Amino acid sequence: ALNAAVNRSPRLTRARWIGLVRDDIPAAAASVRTLALWIAVLLVASACAGWWLIITYPELVSLIASPAMIDGVEHGHLWTYQVLNLAPPALLSARIFSNNVVVTLGAFCFGILFGLGAFYMIAINGLMLGGLLAFTHQHGLGLGLVKFTLAHGPVELSVMCLAAAAGTALGDAVIRPGEGGRAESLRRRAAELGPLLLACALLLLGSGLIEGFISPHPGISIAGRLGVGLGYVGLRMVWLSG
């Protein structure tokens, strides 16, 4: 048996990789498209709630920002443009990528808790995003934060919504297993959605590179950042739509 396993033909052939990228990933994305739109609505609603919360109760910003971040903004400095002083762009991109992958995997894996885990992660991230935008806006730095996120933010947030939608689909497979029982339903749905995680990882790798090399540089214009962000969103849409 061991000899047969060692000498068998490789499963991930060139044709298999092409089929995975061209067919399986778009099919997985299409299966959760409606869920992803609802997750995006939840993200926007949470961001609006975070904005209102910090505008109404500014002292609550300490729940979502570190003392160093708060002190810097209160003195007119965004923390976003100081990251290059702490690490070179390549190392910064690697750190951002690893952090984004952890968040995305969390949104996917926690969805098995009947979808509630994915909703929680999206709601928390939305509250933080809206709260930070409100806080920086109060100190005249809101446009600077928007400028920083224009290039990498749209795809990063959309990937998070996709992962949360996939996690919610896993939770749905547990709630409504159909024939074969919950274990079989979960296994089958996870196999269908697995390729989507590969796509999310690749898209986050690109976002990490953009956030490490482009976003922190104040010399890049808003138009240039917007072009990069929209171009990357267009690439994502073309790929995942098949």
N, C-alpha and C positions, 0 to 999 in steps of 0.2 A: 504494500500500500504506500509506503514511504517513497519507494522507487518510482511508482506511478505518479505520485504527487510532484516529485522533483522534475520528472521528464515530461509532464503534460504541457500542452501549448499555453502560452500566456493568454490570460483573459482580456487584459486591457491592451488590445491591439490598436493599430492606427485607426482602423475602421470603427472600433468601439469608441475611441475618443472623439472621433468626428460625429458619430451618432449621439454621443453624450452632449456635446456642445451644441449641435445643430437641432436635435430633436428632443432629448430628454429634459434638458434645462428649460427650454421654452414651454414644454408641456407641463412641467411642474409649476412654473410661474403662472401659466394660464389657469391652472386648477385652483389657485388661491387669489386670483386677481380681485374678485369681489371682496373677499375678506381683507385684502391689503388696502383697498379703498376705505373700508370702514375703520381699519386701524389708523390710517392716515387722518381720518376725521377725528378720531380719539386723540391723536397727537396734537392736532391743531387746537382742539377744545382744551386740552390740558395746558398747552402753551398760553392760550388766552386766560385760563384760570390763574396760571402762574404770574402772568403780567398783572392782572387785577390785584392779586394778593400782595405783590411787592409794592405796587403803586399805592395801595390802601394802607398797608402795614409795612413800611420800609424796614423796620427793625428785624423782620423775619428773614432778611437776606442772609443772615448768619447761618440759616439752615441749609443753604445751597451753595454758599461761597466760603472760601477759607479766609481767615483774618488778613493774610497777605494780599489776597485778591481785593478784598473790601478796602483795605488801606490804599492800595494802588489806585483804584478807581476814584476814591474820594480825593486823591491828590492829582487826578487828571491823567492817569496812566493806565492803559489797558495791559493786562497780563499777557495777552496773545502775542504781542510783538517783542516780548522779552524772552521767548522760548529759545531763540537762536543763540542767546547768550549762555544758555544752560547746556546745550547739546548741539552737535553739528546736524545738518539736515538729514543725513542718512540715518543716524541713530535716532533722531526724533521721529522719522517716518516709521522706523521699526517699532518704536514704543507706541505710536498712535495706532498702527496696524494691529498690534497685539491687544491693545485695549479695546479697539472696535470689534475685534473677533470675539473677545470674551463677552462683550455686551450682546452681540448678535447671537452667539451660541446660547447665552442665557435666555434671551427672548424665545429662542426655538425650543430649548429643553424644558423651560418652565411652563411652556404651553401645555405640557402633558397633564398639568394640574387643572384639568377641565378648562383650559384656556385662560384661567385667571392669572397665572404667572406672567403670561405674555402681556395681558392688559395692564398689569401692575408696572412692568418695566417701561412700557410705552408711556403710561400716565406719569410716572416719576420723571422720565427724561423730558417729557413735554413741560411739566411744571418747572423743571430746572432751566430749560431753554427760555421759556417765557419770563421767568423770574430774573434771569441774568440780563435779558434784553431790557426789561423794565428798569432794573437797577442802573445799568449803564446809560440808559436814556435819561434818567433823573440827573445824571452828572454830565450830560452833554457828550457821551461817548457811544451812544447807541449806533450811530452810523458807522463808527469804527468797528464795532463788533459785527455788524452786518457785512461790512466790507471784508472782514477776515473770513467769514463763513461762506461767502458767495461761491468760491471756486470748488470747495469740497463738500459743503453742507448738503446740497440737494440730493446727491447720490447717497451720501452717508445716511441721511434720514430715511430715504426711500428703501435702502437695503435693510435698515432696522425694521421698517414696517413689513417688508417681505418676510423677514425671519419671524417676526411676531405672528404674521398671518399663517405661516407654515406651522408654528407652534400651536396656534389655535386650532388648526386643522387636525393636529395630533390629538388635542384635547377632545375634539368632536368625534374622532375615531374611538376614543375611550367611552364617551357618553352614549354614542349611538353605534355600537359595534356591528350590527347586522349579523349576517350568517358567519359562522366560524368562531364566534366569541371575541372578547376584547383583545386577547393577546394576538390573535391572528389579524384582527382589524388594525391594531397598532403597528404590527410588523409590516403589513402590506402598505399602509399609509406612509410609514417612515421610509420604506424603500422607494416609494414614488417621489417623495419630497427630498430625499438625500441629495440628488443632483443640484437642487436649488441652493443648498448650503455651499457647494463648491463655487457656484456663480457668485454668491454673496462674498465669499472669501476673496475671490479674484477682484471683484469690484471694490472691496474695502482696501485691497492692496493698492489699487490705483488712487483711491481717496487718501490713503496714508501718504503716498508720494506727493500728491498735490498739497496736502496740509503741511508736509514737512519742508517742501522746496518752494512753494508758491505763496501760500496763505500768509506766512509770517512776514513777508517782505513788503514794507510800506511803499516801496517804489513802484509796485505794479498797480496800474490804474483800476478803477472800478469796472470800466468797460472790458479790460483784459480779463479780470476775474470772472465777470459775468459770462464772457465768451467761453472760458474754460469750463465753468459750471454747466452752462447750457449744452455745450458740446458733449460733455461727459454724460449728462442726462440723456441726450439724444442717442449716444452709443449704447447706453444701458437699455433704452426702450427698444431700439432696433434688435439687439441681441435677444432680449427676453421675450419679444413678441414673435420671434422665429422668422 
